[in-house]
Amino acid sequence: MNTFSDSVGTAFSLIVSLDPLLASIVLRSLAVSACACALACTAGLLLGAWLGVAHFRGRGMLLTVLNTLLALPSVVVGLVVYLLLSRSGPLGFLGWLFSFQAMVLAQAVLVLPVVTALVRQTIEDADRLHGEQFQSLGAGKGMRSLLLLWDERYALLTVLIAAFGRAISEVGAVMVVGGNIDGFTRVMTTAIALETSKGDLPLALALGLLLLAVVLLLNMLIALVRRWRERLDDGLPETTQLLVPEAGGVKS
């Protein structure tokens, strides 16, 4: 293709015709990111909720490390996971290097600090508002963290959606541990880099447009969840507010 317009036209043709190669790359990308987010969000929700209510010596240092991991380069994550999964590494017996599982693990490690940090901040803020009420009702730290997780479930939906967006747009880690093998570990971001270097601009553009569409959809979902939550909060009747214990009994 000699012109940008020709490349764009061919790219749209690939998307409209549901090109098999294009579809397989997109589906693989979605599957890897979904599995990684399922693992990272499960662990991140529990760990972040616990950090939001727990107070212990060294907590400040732990939070500093956690916040530092938010800016951890993806290629560094890929390198660490590569060393873990290599034949001489502690997880080499799994045989996961350059496989679907390796990419899932790399993305999960990359997303976990993001989920944990955002959940921790959300739960900590909620604990300042409602923590004493739960404590007065006899809820320990573990129960309090779970109750606050449920109470803030709508706010945490935006965290989960943002985590998926972070995972699916990642390129460095999956390139290192996945190897960008055609038909096995090639995802949208790595395919865009490869096809651009090869000069196959139509396929690279088609993948880029679809990746942008996914990110746009995620942002729209975040906006809808926020608006839905605002409407729920505005329409919440006073009788459904948290019970507030008083000296003379329990008042709603």
Helices and strands as residue ranges (DSSP letters): H 4-16, H 20-53, H 59-69, H 74-85, G 92-94, H 100-136, H 141-151, H 153-168, H 172-178, H 188-198, H 201-234, G 238-240, E 244-246, E 249-251
